[in-house]
């Protein structure tokens, strides 16, 4: 099993809330991927969608607070974008190359994850079997990201690394974790 911890950084030119921290862990055991995010902050300052009674696949989740990660197959331009809303809504998109050929990944029809909302902490965990999109022997490269929407309508972009001159989670050289 390959397991790593992470700490996300805000994009340098954006002002982020004081004491906001996003940490977590990610692991891959054969083709079972587990990721956990811990958002620690004064949650009254952040727009956090309330839990939905009917979580479903939805578009444009990144317009609000959204936990994301990107998986690419090593030595391939193809990659997937996973969007997870604190409300329970989700989506997965497949790309042929950098921002090209975007379409919903139909091989995944459900993406069950757990969200626990505390007064000063939001915890999101996801366990997924990757067999429908990636074979166990393929090495994957991962980018872990989060969009935070603040109550003052400001938005901050968090990632393991920011390689561009503006926030761009799709830049393949920011997929820096290997699993």
DOSE-422993 format. One record per residue: residue number from 1; residue in three letters; x, y, z of N, C-alpha, C in turn. Coordinates in nm, 2 decimals. Example, Ala and Ser with C-alpha at 12.3 -4.5 7.8 and 13.67 -1.06 7.14 Angstrom:
2
+-----+-----+--------+---------+--------+---------+----------+--------+--------+---------+--------+
|   i |  aa | n.east | n.north |   n.up | ca.east | ca.north |  ca.up | c.east | c.north |   c.up |
+-----+-----+--------+---------+--------+---------+----------+--------+--------+---------+--------+
|   1 | ALA |   1.32 |   -0.57 |   0.78 |    1.23 |    -0.45 |   0.78 |   1.32 |   -0.33 |   0.78 |
|   2 | SER |   1.28 |   -0.22 |   0.71 |    1.37 |    -0.11 |   0.71 |   1.29 |    0.00 |   0.79 |
+-----+-----+--------+---------+--------+---------+----------+--------+--------+---------+--------+
This chain:
179
+-----+-----+--------+---------+--------+---------+----------+--------+--------+---------+--------+
|   i |  aa | n.east | n.north |   n.up | ca.east | ca.north |  ca.up | c.east | c.north |   c.up |
+-----+-----+--------+---------+--------+---------+----------+--------+--------+---------+--------+
|   1 | UNK |   0.08 |   -0.12 |   0.00 |    0.00 |     0.00 |   0.00 |   0.09 |    0.12 |   0.00 |
|   2 | UNK |   0.05 |    0.22 |  -0.08 |    0.12 |     0.35 |  -0.09 |   0.03 |    0.46 |  -0.02 |
|   3 | UNK |   0.08 |    0.52 |   0.09 |    0.01 |     0.62 |   0.17 |   0.09 |    0.74 |   0.19 |
|   4 | UNK |   0.02 |    0.86 |   0.18 |    0.09 |     0.99 |   0.19 |   0.00 |    1.09 |   0.26 |
|   5 | UNK |   0.06 |    1.18 |   0.34 |   -0.01 |     1.29 |   0.40 |   0.01 |    1.41 |   0.31 |
|   6 | UNK |  -0.08 |    1.51 |   0.32 |   -0.06 |     1.63 |   0.24 |  -0.11 |    1.75 |   0.32 |
|   7 | UNK |  -0.06 |    1.87 |   0.27 |   -0.10 |     2.00 |   0.32 |  -0.11 |    2.09 |   0.20 |
|   8 | UNK |  -0.23 |    2.15 |   0.18 |   -0.25 |     2.23 |   0.07 |  -0.21 |    2.37 |   0.10 |
|   9 | UNK |  -0.17 |    2.44 |  -0.01 |   -0.13 |     2.58 |   0.00 |  -0.22 |    2.67 |  -0.08 |
|  10 | UNK |  -0.25 |    2.79 |  -0.03 |   -0.34 |     2.88 |  -0.11 |  -0.25 |    2.94 |  -0.23 |
|  11 | UNK |  -0.33 |    2.97 |  -0.34 |   -0.26 |     3.04 |  -0.45 |  -0.20 |    3.17 |  -0.40 |
|  12 | UNK |  -0.07 |    3.20 |  -0.43 |    0.00 |     3.31 |  -0.37 |  -0.07 |    3.45 |  -0.38 |
|  13 | UNK |  -0.14 |    3.48 |  -0.48 |   -0.19 |     3.61 |  -0.50 |  -0.33 |    3.63 |  -0.44 |
|  14 | UNK |  -0.39 |    3.53 |  -0.38 |   -0.52 |     3.54 |  -0.32 |  -0.51 |    3.55 |  -0.17 |
|  15 | UNK |  -0.60 |    3.63 |  -0.11 |   -0.60 |     3.65 |   0.03 |  -0.68 |    3.53 |   0.09 |
|  16 | UNK |  -0.63 |    3.46 |   0.18 |   -0.70 |     3.35 |   0.24 |  -0.74 |    3.39 |   0.39 |
|  17 | UNK |  -0.84 |    3.32 |   0.44 |   -0.88 |     3.35 |   0.58 |  -0.77 |    3.31 |   0.67 |
|  18 | UNK |  -0.76 |    3.39 |   0.78 |   -0.66 |     3.35 |   0.88 |  -0.69 |    3.22 |   0.95 |
|  19 | UNK |  -0.59 |    3.15 |   0.98 |   -0.60 |     3.02 |   1.04 |  -0.67 |    2.91 |   0.96 |
|  20 | UNK |  -0.69 |    2.93 |   0.83 |   -0.75 |     2.82 |   0.75 |  -0.64 |    2.73 |   0.71 |
|  21 | UNK |  -0.67 |    2.60 |   0.73 |   -0.57 |     2.50 |   0.70 |  -0.64 |    2.38 |   0.63 |
|  22 | UNK |  -0.58 |    2.32 |   0.53 |   -0.63 |     2.20 |   0.46 |  -0.53 |    2.10 |   0.46 |
|  23 | UNK |  -0.55 |    1.99 |   0.53 |   -0.45 |     1.88 |   0.54 |  -0.53 |    1.75 |   0.51 |
|  24 | UNK |  -0.46 |    1.64 |   0.50 |   -0.52 |     1.51 |   0.48 |  -0.43 |    1.40 |   0.45 |
|  25 | UNK |  -0.49 |    1.29 |   0.40 |   -0.41 |     1.18 |   0.36 |  -0.47 |    1.11 |   0.24 |
|  26 | UNK |  -0.39 |    1.04 |   0.16 |   -0.43 |     0.97 |   0.04 |  -0.35 |    0.84 |   0.04 |
|  27 | UNK |  -0.42 |    0.73 |   0.00 |   -0.35 |     0.60 |  -0.01 |  -0.42 |    0.52 |  -0.13 |
|  28 | UNK |  -0.33 |    0.43 |  -0.18 |   -0.38 |     0.34 |  -0.28 |  -0.33 |    0.20 |  -0.24 |
|  29 | UNK |  -0.43 |    0.11 |  -0.23 |   -0.40 |    -0.03 |  -0.20 |  -0.45 |   -0.11 |  -0.32 |
|  30 | UNK |  -0.36 |   -0.16 |  -0.40 |   -0.39 |    -0.22 |  -0.53 |  -0.47 |   -0.12 |  -0.61 |
|  31 | UNK |  -0.61 |   -0.13 |  -0.62 |   -0.68 |    -0.03 |  -0.69 |  -0.79 |    0.04 |  -0.60 |
|  32 | UNK |  -0.77 |    0.03 |  -0.47 |   -0.86 |     0.10 |  -0.38 |  -0.80 |    0.23 |  -0.34 |
|  33 | UNK |  -0.86 |    0.34 |  -0.38 |   -0.81 |     0.47 |  -0.34 |  -0.89 |    0.53 |  -0.23 |
|  34 | UNK |  -0.81 |    0.58 |  -0.13 |   -0.88 |     0.65 |  -0.01 |  -0.82 |    0.79 |   0.00 |
|  35 | UNK |  -0.90 |    0.89 |   0.02 |   -0.86 |     1.02 |   0.04 |  -0.94 |    1.08 |   0.15 |
|  36 | UNK |  -0.87 |    1.16 |   0.23 |   -0.94 |     1.23 |   0.34 |  -0.89 |    1.37 |   0.35 |
|  37 | UNK |  -0.98 |    1.46 |   0.36 |   -0.95 |     1.61 |   0.37 |  -0.99 |    1.65 |   0.51 |
|  38 | UNK |  -0.91 |    1.74 |   0.57 |   -0.94 |     1.80 |   0.70 |  -0.93 |    1.95 |   0.68 |
|  39 | UNK |  -1.04 |    2.02 |   0.68 |   -1.05 |     2.17 |   0.66 |  -1.07 |    2.22 |   0.80 |
|  40 | UNK |  -0.97 |    2.29 |   0.85 |   -0.98 |     2.36 |   0.98 |  -0.98 |    2.51 |   0.96 |
|  41 | UNK |  -1.09 |    2.57 |   1.02 |   -1.10 |     2.71 |   1.00 |  -1.22 |    2.76 |   1.09 |
|  42 | UNK |  -1.25 |    2.89 |   1.09 |   -1.37 |     2.94 |   1.14 |  -1.48 |    2.92 |   1.03 |
|  43 | UNK |  -1.55 |    2.81 |   1.04 |   -1.64 |     2.77 |   0.93 |  -1.76 |    2.87 |   0.91 |
|  44 | UNK |  -1.78 |    2.96 |   1.00 |   -1.88 |     3.07 |   0.99 |  -1.84 |    3.17 |   0.88 |
|  45 | UNK |  -1.71 |    3.17 |   0.84 |   -1.65 |     3.26 |   0.74 |  -1.66 |    3.20 |   0.60 |
|  46 | UNK |  -1.69 |    3.07 |   0.59 |   -1.68 |     2.99 |   0.47 |  -1.83 |    2.95 |   0.42 |
|  47 | UNK |  -1.85 |    2.96 |   0.29 |   -1.98 |     2.91 |   0.24 |  -1.97 |    2.76 |   0.23 |
|  48 | UNK |  -2.04 |    2.69 |   0.31 |   -2.04 |     2.54 |   0.31 |  -2.19 |    2.50 |   0.29 |
|  49 | UNK |  -2.21 |    2.43 |   0.17 |   -2.35 |     2.39 |   0.14 |  -2.39 |    2.29 |   0.24 |
|  50 | UNK |  -2.52 |    2.30 |   0.29 |   -2.57 |     2.21 |   0.39 |  -2.59 |    2.07 |   0.32 |
|  51 | UNK |  -2.59 |    1.96 |   0.40 |   -2.60 |     1.83 |   0.35 |  -2.73 |    1.81 |   0.27 |
|  52 | UNK |  -2.72 |    1.74 |   0.16 |   -2.84 |     1.72 |   0.08 |  -2.90 |    1.58 |   0.12 |
|  53 | UNK |  -3.03 |    1.58 |   0.12 |   -3.10 |     1.45 |   0.14 |  -3.09 |    1.36 |   0.02 |
|  54 | UNK |  -3.07 |    1.42 |  -0.09 |   -3.06 |     1.34 |  -0.22 |  -2.93 |    1.38 |  -0.29 |
|  55 | UNK |  -2.81 |    1.34 |  -0.24 |   -2.69 |     1.38 |  -0.31 |  -2.69 |    1.32 |  -0.45 |
|  56 | UNK |  -2.64 |    1.39 |  -0.55 |   -2.64 |     1.34 |  -0.69 |  -2.52 |    1.40 |  -0.77 |
|  57 | UNK |  -2.51 |    1.36 |  -0.89 |   -2.41 |     1.41 |  -0.98 |  -2.45 |    1.55 |  -1.03 |
|  58 | UNK |  -2.37 |    1.64 |  -1.01 |   -2.40 |     1.78 |  -1.05 |  -2.28 |    1.85 |  -1.12 |
|  59 | UNK |  -2.31 |    1.95 |  -1.20 |   -2.20 |     2.02 |  -1.27 |  -2.17 |    2.15 |  -1.19 |
|  60 | UNK |  -2.05 |    2.20 |  -1.22 |   -2.00 |     2.33 |  -1.18 |  -2.00 |    2.34 |  -1.02 |
|  61 | UNK |  -1.96 |    2.23 |  -0.96 |   -1.95 |     2.23 |  -0.81 |  -1.84 |    2.32 |  -0.77 |
|  62 | UNK |  -1.74 |    2.34 |  -0.85 |   -1.62 |     2.43 |  -0.82 |  -1.66 |    2.58 |  -0.81 |
|  63 | UNK |  -1.79 |    2.61 |  -0.83 |   -1.83 |     2.75 |  -0.82 |  -1.85 |    2.78 |  -0.67 |
|  64 | UNK |  -1.86 |    2.68 |  -0.58 |   -1.87 |     2.70 |  -0.44 |  -1.76 |    2.62 |  -0.37 |
|  65 | UNK |  -1.76 |    2.61 |  -0.24 |   -1.66 |     2.53 |  -0.17 |  -1.67 |    2.39 |  -0.22 |
|  66 | UNK |  -1.55 |    2.34 |  -0.27 |   -1.55 |     2.21 |  -0.33 |  -1.41 |    2.14 |  -0.31 |
|  67 | UNK |  -1.41 |    2.02 |  -0.27 |   -1.29 |     1.94 |  -0.26 |  -1.27 |    1.87 |  -0.39 |
|  68 | UNK |  -1.15 |    1.87 |  -0.44 |   -1.12 |     1.82 |  -0.57 |  -0.99 |    1.74 |  -0.57 |
|  69 | UNK |  -0.98 |    1.64 |  -0.66 |   -0.85 |     1.58 |  -0.69 |  -0.85 |    1.54 |  -0.83 |
|  70 | UNK |  -0.73 |    1.53 |  -0.89 |   -0.71 |     1.49 |  -1.03 |  -0.62 |    1.37 |  -1.03 |
|  71 | UNK |  -0.66 |    1.27 |  -1.12 |   -0.58 |     1.15 |  -1.14 |  -0.54 |    1.14 |  -1.28 |
|  72 | UNK |  -0.41 |    1.12 |  -1.30 |   -0.36 |     1.10 |  -1.44 |  -0.28 |    0.97 |  -1.44 |
|  73 | UNK |  -0.28 |    0.90 |  -1.55 |   -0.20 |     0.78 |  -1.57 |  -0.06 |    0.83 |  -1.61 |
|  74 | UNK |   0.04 |    0.78 |  -1.54 |    0.18 |     0.82 |  -1.57 |   0.21 |    0.79 |  -1.72 |
|  75 | UNK |   0.28 |    0.89 |  -1.78 |    0.31 |     0.88 |  -1.93 |   0.19 |    0.88 |  -2.02 |
|  76 | UNK |   0.08 |    0.94 |  -1.98 |   -0.03 |     0.95 |  -2.06 |  -0.09 |    1.10 |  -2.04 |
|  77 | UNK |  -0.15 |    1.15 |  -2.14 |   -0.21 |     1.29 |  -2.12 |  -0.35 |    1.28 |  -2.06 |
|  78 | UNK |  -0.41 |    1.16 |  -2.06 |   -0.54 |     1.14 |  -2.01 |  -0.55 |    1.16 |  -1.86 |
|  79 | UNK |  -0.66 |    1.23 |  -1.81 |   -0.67 |     1.24 |  -1.67 |  -0.82 |    1.26 |  -1.63 |
|  80 | UNK |  -0.85 |    1.25 |  -1.50 |   -0.98 |     1.26 |  -1.45 |  -0.98 |    1.37 |  -1.34 |
|  81 | UNK |  -1.09 |    1.44 |  -1.33 |   -1.12 |     1.54 |  -1.23 |  -1.23 |    1.50 |  -1.14 |
|  82 | UNK |  -1.21 |    1.49 |  -1.01 |   -1.31 |     1.45 |  -0.92 |  -1.36 |    1.57 |  -0.84 |
|  83 | UNK |  -1.49 |    1.60 |  -0.83 |   -1.54 |     1.71 |  -0.76 |  -1.63 |    1.66 |  -0.65 |
|  84 | UNK |  -1.61 |    1.70 |  -0.52 |   -1.68 |     1.66 |  -0.41 |  -1.73 |    1.78 |  -0.33 |
|  85 | UNK |  -1.86 |    1.80 |  -0.33 |   -1.93 |     1.91 |  -0.25 |  -1.95 |    1.87 |  -0.11 |
|  86 | UNK |  -1.94 |    1.96 |  -0.01 |   -1.97 |     1.92 |   0.13 |  -2.12 |    1.88 |   0.14 |
|  87 | UNK |  -2.20 |    1.92 |   0.04 |   -2.35 |     1.88 |   0.04 |  -2.37 |    1.74 |   0.01 |
|  88 | UNK |  -2.27 |    1.67 |  -0.05 |   -2.28 |     1.53 |  -0.09 |  -2.29 |    1.52 |  -0.24 |
|  89 | UNK |  -2.30 |    1.63 |  -0.31 |   -2.31 |     1.62 |  -0.46 |  -2.16 |    1.60 |  -0.51 |
|  90 | UNK |  -2.16 |    1.54 |  -0.63 |   -2.03 |     1.50 |  -0.69 |  -2.03 |    1.50 |  -0.84 |
|  91 | UNK |  -1.91 |    1.49 |  -0.90 |   -1.90 |     1.46 |  -1.04 |  -1.76 |    1.42 |  -1.07 |
|  92 | UNK |  -1.74 |    1.34 |  -1.18 |   -1.61 |     1.30 |  -1.23 |  -1.61 |    1.33 |  -1.38 |
|  93 | UNK |  -1.51 |    1.40 |  -1.42 |   -1.49 |     1.43 |  -1.56 |  -1.36 |    1.36 |  -1.61 |
|  94 | UNK |  -1.37 |    1.32 |  -1.74 |   -1.25 |     1.26 |  -1.80 |  -1.20 |    1.36 |  -1.91 |
|  95 | UNK |  -1.07 |    1.38 |  -1.92 |   -1.01 |     1.46 |  -2.02 |  -0.91 |    1.38 |  -2.10 |
|  96 | UNK |  -0.91 |    1.41 |  -2.23 |   -0.81 |     1.34 |  -2.32 |  -0.67 |    1.40 |  -2.31 |
|  97 | UNK |  -0.66 |    1.53 |  -2.28 |   -0.54 |     1.61 |  -2.26 |  -0.57 |    1.73 |  -2.19 |
|  98 | UNK |  -0.47 |    1.82 |  -2.17 |   -0.50 |     1.94 |  -2.09 |  -0.62 |    2.02 |  -2.13 |
|  99 | UNK |  -0.72 |    2.01 |  -2.05 |   -0.85 |     2.08 |  -2.07 |  -0.92 |    2.05 |  -2.20 |
| 100 | UNK |  -0.89 |    1.93 |  -2.26 |   -0.95 |     1.89 |  -2.39 |  -1.03 |    1.76 |  -2.37 |
| 101 | UNK |  -1.14 |    1.76 |  -2.45 |   -1.22 |     1.64 |  -2.45 |  -1.30 |    1.62 |  -2.32 |
| 102 | UNK |  -1.33 |    1.72 |  -2.25 |   -1.40 |     1.71 |  -2.12 |  -1.54 |    1.64 |  -2.14 |
| 103 | UNK |  -1.56 |    1.54 |  -2.06 |   -1.69 |     1.47 |  -2.06 |  -1.71 |    1.40 |  -1.92 |
| 104 | UNK |  -1.83 |    1.38 |  -1.88 |   -1.85 |     1.30 |  -1.76 |  -1.80 |    1.16 |  -1.78 |
| 105 | UNK |  -1.74 |    1.11 |  -1.67 |   -1.69 |     0.97 |  -1.67 |  -1.81 |    0.88 |  -1.63 |
| 106 | UNK |  -1.87 |    0.82 |  -1.74 |   -1.99 |     0.74 |  -1.72 |  -1.96 |    0.60 |  -1.66 |
| 107 | UNK |  -1.83 |    0.56 |  -1.65 |   -1.80 |     0.43 |  -1.59 |  -1.83 |    0.44 |  -1.44 |
| 108 | UNK |  -1.83 |    0.56 |  -1.38 |   -1.86 |     0.58 |  -1.24 |  -2.00 |    0.64 |  -1.23 |
| 109 | UNK |  -2.09 |    0.57 |  -1.17 |   -2.23 |     0.61 |  -1.15 |  -2.27 |    0.65 |  -1.01 |
| 110 | UNK |  -2.18 |    0.63 |  -0.92 |   -2.20 |     0.67 |  -0.78 |  -2.06 |    0.70 |  -0.72 |
| 111 | UNK |  -2.06 |    0.80 |  -0.63 |   -1.93 |     0.83 |  -0.57 |  -1.97 |    0.86 |  -0.42 |
| 112 | UNK |  -1.98 |    0.75 |  -0.34 |   -2.02 |     0.77 |  -0.20 |  -1.90 |    0.82 |  -0.12 |
| 113 | UNK |  -1.92 |    0.93 |  -0.05 |   -1.82 |     0.98 |   0.04 |  -1.89 |    1.04 |   0.17 |
| 114 | UNK |  -1.81 |    1.06 |   0.27 |   -1.87 |     1.10 |   0.40 |  -1.82 |    1.24 |   0.43 |
| 115 | UNK |  -1.91 |    1.32 |   0.49 |   -1.87 |     1.45 |   0.53 |  -1.92 |    1.47 |   0.67 |
| 116 | UNK |  -1.83 |    1.51 |   0.76 |   -1.86 |     1.55 |   0.90 |  -1.83 |    1.69 |   0.92 |
| 117 | UNK |  -1.93 |    1.77 |   0.96 |   -1.92 |     1.91 |   0.98 |  -1.92 |    1.94 |   1.13 |
| 118 | UNK |  -1.81 |    1.99 |   1.18 |   -1.80 |     2.04 |   1.32 |  -1.79 |    2.19 |   1.32 |
| 119 | UNK |  -1.79 |    2.25 |   1.44 |   -1.79 |     2.40 |   1.44 |  -1.66 |    2.46 |   1.38 |
| 120 | UNK |  -1.55 |    2.39 |   1.40 |   -1.42 |     2.45 |   1.35 |  -1.35 |    2.35 |   1.25 |
| 121 | UNK |  -1.42 |    2.25 |   1.21 |   -1.35 |     2.15 |   1.12 |  -1.45 |    2.08 |   1.03 |
| 122 | UNK |  -1.41 |    2.06 |   0.91 |   -1.49 |     1.99 |   0.81 |  -1.40 |    1.87 |   0.77 |
| 123 | UNK |  -1.46 |    1.75 |   0.78 |   -1.38 |     1.63 |   0.74 |  -1.45 |    1.56 |   0.63 |
| 124 | UNK |  -1.38 |    1.53 |   0.52 |   -1.44 |     1.46 |   0.41 |  -1.36 |    1.34 |   0.38 |
| 125 | UNK |  -1.42 |    1.22 |   0.36 |   -1.35 |     1.10 |   0.33 |  -1.42 |    1.03 |   0.22 |
| 126 | UNK |  -1.33 |    0.97 |   0.13 |   -1.38 |     0.90 |   0.01 |  -1.30 |    0.77 |   0.00 |
| 127 | UNK |  -1.37 |    0.66 |  -0.03 |   -1.30 |     0.54 |  -0.07 |  -1.36 |    0.49 |  -0.20 |
| 128 | UNK |  -1.28 |    0.47 |  -0.29 |   -1.33 |     0.43 |  -0.43 |  -1.24 |    0.32 |  -0.49 |
| 129 | UNK |  -1.31 |    0.23 |  -0.56 |   -1.25 |     0.13 |  -0.64 |  -1.22 |    0.19 |  -0.78 |
| 130 | UNK |  -1.10 |    0.20 |  -0.82 |   -1.06 |     0.26 |  -0.95 |  -1.07 |    0.16 |  -1.07 |
| 131 | UNK |  -1.11 |    0.03 |  -1.04 |   -1.10 |    -0.07 |  -1.15 |  -1.18 |   -0.03 |  -1.28 |
| 132 | UNK |  -1.28 |    0.05 |  -1.27 |   -1.36 |     0.09 |  -1.39 |  -1.29 |    0.19 |  -1.48 |
| 133 | UNK |  -1.18 |    0.25 |  -1.42 |   -1.12 |     0.36 |  -1.50 |  -0.97 |    0.34 |  -1.52 |
| 134 | UNK |  -0.90 |    0.27 |  -1.42 |   -0.76 |     0.25 |  -1.42 |  -0.72 |    0.11 |  -1.38 |
| 135 | UNK |  -0.63 |    0.05 |  -1.45 |   -0.59 |    -0.09 |  -1.41 |  -0.49 |   -0.08 |  -1.29 |
| 136 | UNK |  -0.49 |   -0.19 |  -1.21 |   -0.41 |    -0.19 |  -1.09 |  -0.26 |   -0.17 |  -1.11 |
| 137 | UNK |  -0.21 |   -0.21 |  -1.23 |   -0.06 |    -0.20 |  -1.25 |  -0.02 |   -0.06 |  -1.30 |
| 138 | UNK |  -0.12 |    0.02 |  -1.34 |   -0.08 |     0.16 |  -1.38 |  -0.05 |    0.25 |  -1.27 |
| 139 | UNK |   0.06 |    0.32 |  -1.28 |    0.10 |     0.42 |  -1.18 |   0.01 |    0.55 |  -1.21 |
| 140 | UNK |  -0.04 |    0.60 |  -1.10 |   -0.12 |     0.73 |  -1.12 |  -0.05 |    0.84 |  -1.06 |
| 141 | UNK |  -0.07 |    0.96 |  -1.12 |   -0.01 |     1.09 |  -1.07 |  -0.13 |    1.17 |  -1.02 |
| 142 | UNK |  -0.12 |    1.23 |  -0.90 |   -0.23 |     1.29 |  -0.84 |  -0.20 |    1.44 |  -0.81 |
| 143 | UNK |  -0.31 |    1.52 |  -0.83 |   -0.31 |     1.66 |  -0.78 |  -0.43 |    1.67 |  -0.68 |
| 144 | UNK |  -0.40 |    1.73 |  -0.57 |   -0.51 |     1.74 |  -0.47 |  -0.53 |    1.89 |  -0.45 |
| 145 | UNK |  -0.66 |    1.93 |  -0.46 |   -0.70 |     2.07 |  -0.46 |  -0.83 |    2.10 |  -0.39 |
| 146 | UNK |  -0.85 |    2.22 |  -0.36 |   -0.98 |     2.26 |  -0.30 |  -1.01 |    2.41 |  -0.34 |
| 147 | UNK |  -1.14 |    2.43 |  -0.36 |   -1.18 |     2.57 |  -0.38 |  -1.26 |    2.61 |  -0.26 |
| 148 | UNK |  -1.22 |    2.72 |  -0.20 |   -1.29 |     2.77 |  -0.08 |  -1.36 |    2.90 |  -0.12 |
| 149 | UNK |  -1.50 |    2.90 |  -0.10 |   -1.58 |     3.02 |  -0.12 |  -1.61 |    3.08 |   0.02 |
| 150 | UNK |  -1.57 |    3.21 |   0.03 |   -1.58 |     3.28 |   0.16 |  -1.72 |    3.35 |   0.16 |
| 151 | UNK |  -1.77 |    3.38 |   0.28 |   -1.89 |     3.45 |   0.30 |  -1.89 |    3.59 |   0.24 |
| 152 | UNK |  -1.77 |    3.65 |   0.23 |   -1.76 |     3.78 |   0.17 |  -1.75 |    3.77 |   0.01 |
| 153 | UNK |  -1.78 |    3.66 |  -0.04 |   -1.78 |     3.63 |  -0.19 |  -1.64 |    3.61 |  -0.24 |
| 154 | UNK |  -1.54 |    3.62 |  -0.16 |   -1.40 |     3.59 |  -0.21 |  -1.39 |    3.44 |  -0.23 |
| 155 | UNK |  -1.30 |    3.40 |  -0.32 |   -1.27 |     3.26 |  -0.35 |  -1.12 |    3.24 |  -0.34 |
| 156 | UNK |  -1.08 |    3.14 |  -0.28 |   -0.94 |     3.10 |  -0.27 |  -0.92 |    2.96 |  -0.33 |
| 157 | UNK |  -0.80 |    2.94 |  -0.39 |   -0.77 |     2.82 |  -0.45 |  -0.65 |    2.75 |  -0.38 |
| 158 | UNK |  -0.67 |    2.63 |  -0.34 |   -0.57 |     2.56 |  -0.26 |  -0.52 |    2.43 |  -0.34 |
| 159 | UNK |  -0.40 |    2.41 |  -0.33 |   -0.34 |     2.29 |  -0.40 |  -0.21 |    2.25 |  -0.34 |
| 160 | UNK |  -0.16 |    2.13 |  -0.37 |   -0.03 |     2.08 |  -0.33 |   0.08 |    2.18 |  -0.37 |
| 161 | UNK |   0.06 |    2.22 |  -0.50 |    0.16 |     2.32 |  -0.56 |   0.08 |    2.40 |  -0.66 |
| 162 | UNK |   0.13 |    2.52 |  -0.69 |    0.07 |     2.60 |  -0.79 |   0.18 |    2.63 |  -0.89 |
| 163 | UNK |   0.17 |    2.58 |  -1.01 |    0.27 |     2.59 |  -1.11 |   0.25 |    2.69 |  -1.22 |
| 164 | UNK |   0.13 |    2.75 |  -1.22 |    0.10 |     2.85 |  -1.32 |   0.10 |    2.99 |  -1.26 |
| 165 | UNK |   0.08 |    3.09 |  -1.35 |    0.07 |     3.23 |  -1.31 |  -0.06 |    3.27 |  -1.26 |
| 166 | UNK |  -0.16 |    3.18 |  -1.28 |   -0.29 |     3.19 |  -1.22 |  -0.34 |    3.06 |  -1.17 |
| 167 | UNK |  -0.44 |    3.05 |  -1.08 |   -0.48 |     2.92 |  -1.03 |  -0.53 |    2.83 |  -1.15 |
| 168 | UNK |  -0.47 |    2.72 |  -1.17 |   -0.51 |     2.62 |  -1.27 |  -0.47 |    2.48 |  -1.23 |
| 169 | UNK |  -0.58 |    2.41 |  -1.17 |   -0.56 |     2.28 |  -1.12 |  -0.53 |    2.18 |  -1.23 |
| 170 | UNK |  -0.55 |    2.21 |  -1.35 |   -0.54 |     2.11 |  -1.46 |  -0.39 |    2.10 |  -1.51 |
| 171 | UNK |  -0.31 |    2.19 |  -1.47 |   -0.17 |     2.18 |  -1.52 |  -0.11 |    2.05 |  -1.48 |
| 172 | UNK |  -0.07 |    1.97 |  -1.58 |   -0.02 |     1.83 |  -1.55 |   0.11 |    1.83 |  -1.46 |
| 173 | UNK |   0.19 |    1.93 |  -1.47 |    0.31 |     1.93 |  -1.38 |   0.28 |    1.96 |  -1.24 |
| 174 | UNK |   0.15 |    1.98 |  -1.20 |    0.11 |     1.99 |  -1.06 |   0.06 |    1.86 |  -1.01 |
| 175 | UNK |   0.05 |    1.76 |  -1.09 |    0.01 |     1.62 |  -1.04 |   0.14 |    1.56 |  -0.98 |
| 176 | UNK |   0.17 |    1.60 |  -0.86 |    0.30 |     1.56 |  -0.80 |   0.31 |    1.44 |  -0.72 |
| 177 | UNK |   0.20 |    1.39 |  -0.68 |    0.20 |     1.26 |  -0.60 |   0.19 |    1.14 |  -0.69 |
| 178 | UNK |   0.27 |    1.04 |  -0.66 |    0.26 |     0.91 |  -0.74 |   0.21 |    0.80 |  -0.65 |
| 179 | UNK |   0.11 |    0.73 |  -0.70 |    0.05 |     0.62 |  -0.62 |   0.04 |    0.50 |  -0.72 |
+-----+-----+--------+---------+--------+---------+----------+--------+--------+---------+--------+
